[in-house]
């Protein structure tokens, strides 16, 4: 169910101004869920980072999300990914990049999204 609140004033031509939309049912599960059919924005993939080619990984991720980015934390042996994609899409992208991982190697991070970009 969606509640729509209109601004107190009238917009030009006598129309109402939309100032807020509230969705009462979640569109996806909570961040940190490992359900394979849900979206996440930030992942940490525990893997050997030696020899990872970020350009190839980035190209594979961007087939699913053109805004996806990845970086390596070699001290902690993790690949960090920021992308709006399904868990199985992340696994597929890494496999296509030549770096297959198991689902248990993937850790979802709680979202730090402020909602400012509607993401």
N, C-alpha and C positions, 0 to 999 in steps of 0.2 A: 504494500500500500504506500502511496506517495502523498504527502501533504504539501500543498502549495500555499505559500504566504505571499500576499500582494502588498506592495508598498502603500503607505498611508495616502500618498498623493496620486493624482491622475497623471498619466503620461500624455504627451501630445495627442491630439485627435480623440481625447476622451477614453483611451485604453488604459488598462491597469498595468502597473509596472511590477514585474516579477522580481522579488528581492531575495527569496530563499526557497530552496527545495529540500525537503527532508524525506529520506527513504527509511521506512520503519523496518523493512526486512533486509538482512544483509545480502549483498550481491555475491559474496564469496565467503569462504571460511576465514577464521581468524589467522593472522600471520603466525607462523610457527607451525602451522598444520602441515602434515606431510601427505595429505590426500592428493593423489596424482592428478585430479581434475580441477585444481584450483590455481589461481594466479598468485604470483608473489612478485615483489619488486627487488628484493635483495637476497642473494644466496652466497654462501661460503661453501666451496667444494674442497674437501680434504683430500689431497692427492700429492704425489711427487711433482713438484713444480719445475724440476730441472728439465730443460729442453722444451718447455711449453712455448708455442709460437702464438703470441697474443694477436698478431694480425690475422692468422688463420682462424683462431677462435672467435675474434671479433666479427669476421665475415660470416661465420656460421651462425652466430647469435643474431646478427642483424638481418638474417633471412626471416627470422621470427619476429623481431622487434628492431626496427631501424634505429632506435635510440639506445640500444643496448650498449653497455660498456663493461669492460673487464680489466682487472689488474691482478698482479701476483704479489702475494706476501710470502717471500721465500723463507723468512725466519720461522713463520708458523706453518709452512708447507700448505698453503691454501691458495686457491683461485677465487677471487671475489668477483661476483657478477651483479650488476644492476640492470634489470630488464623486467618488462611486464610480459611474462610468458608462463605457460603451464609447466609444471614439473617435468612432464614427459617431453615437452619441447626442449627444455634445457638439456636433458639427457640425450636427446636426438642430435642437438646442435653440437654438443661435445663429441659425440660419436662421429658425426660428419667431419669434425675438425681433426679426427685421428686420436682423440683422447677420451675413450669410453670410460665412464664411471658407473658405479652401482648407486642405486637410490640411497642406500645407507651412508654414502659418502657426502651427500648433499644436506646441508643445514640451511634452513630458512631463517632469516633474521626478522625479528619483529619490525613492522613498518615504522619508519620515522617520517612518513609522509604527513605534511601539514594540510594537505588538501588544496593548497593554493593554486595548483595547476590543474585541478580536477582529476589528478591521477590516483 
